[in-house]
Amino acid sequence: MLKPVLEMEKILADQREIYGRIFIIEEKKSDAIMKRDGKILEKICHEEERLIARVTALEEKRNMKIQEYARLNGLDDQPARITLQDIIHSMDEDSSHHLLRLGMELKTLLLRISGLHETNSRLISDSVEFYNILLSSLKKSSSIELGYTRDGRENGKIAGSVIFNKTA
């Protein structure tokens, strides 16, 4: 088997491992969102960003190996961008099985992450909407009463306040 293919298999396996960790992080993110724990959510997001940077670097490396394979096998004259599927079709059946399996596992994992990410986005959106409604309600229940003191200075105080300390 050609060196670029072996290197692509290694890259795909590494990506699968990292995306598996990202999936676990997305699950933790769901828990943090539901618990409304911003500190944990921030920590999780930083870890996720670090992993995504690694995946991005691997993806660039994989694209270079695809181009190298295309050059070595005369596939670089195709009008469209060469995909993993094109490489699998150009290989003999025995050699392509492992590469095909890795690609399918990675695709399945990415679909699972995408679904979980959409759920997390909805949870965050719902939480933001809930807090906006709550704050709007609290703002409506308080008002500023204006008046003047005996010496002619403006005296403003908040009446009906839920957020502010009324004992002042």
Buried (B, 14 or more C-beta within 10 A) or exposed (E): EBEBBEBBBBBBBBBBEBBBBBBEBBBBBBEBBEEEEEEBBEEBEEBBEEBBEBBEEBEEBBBBBBBBBBEEBEBEEEEEEBEBEBBBEBBEEEEBEBBBEBBEBBEEBBEBBEEBBEBBEEBEEEEEEEEEEEEEEEEEEBEEEEEEEEEEEEEEEBEEBEEEEEEE
